Amino acid sequence: MLELSNRKLDHAEVVAAKGRLDSTTAGLFEAHCCDLLHAGCRTMVFDFQELQFLSSEGLRAILGLSKRIHAGGGKLVFTGIHGSIRDMFDIAGFLDAFPVVDQVEPDIA
């Protein structure tokens, strides 16, 4: 199960994910974020503080979204990356490819 919520932070949308981002929930995650992009959002902060599990399908969804965001001239930032989620990001090379911050701050975007 995956619960998604978002809130506005200056010019960015903070998308908080709670639960599992896997083959069952990746489509929901992509659809939620694509809706934000279609509504004009250019900068997203993915808050994974409460994400408990991330699969390779979840990583694929993140990569696809990053391509869409960057193609539109936007920016993608991650926060709350810890434990096994951080390990997955490290193995996939995401720690080097994307900005990862410790906490969401107003000037992040």
Sequence and secondary structure as in RCSB ss.txt:
>XXXX:A:sequence
MLELSNRKLDHAEVVAAKGRLDSTTAGLFEAHCCDLLHAGCRTMVFDFQELQFLSSEGLRAILGLSKRIHAGGGK
LVFTGIHGSIRDMFDIAGFLDAFPVVDQVEPDIA
>XXXX:A:secstr
 EEEEEEEETTEEEEEEEEEESTTTHHHHHHHHHHHHHTT  EEEEEEEEEEEE HHHHHHHHHHHHHHHHTT E
EEEE   HHHHHHHHHHTHHHHS EESS  GGG 
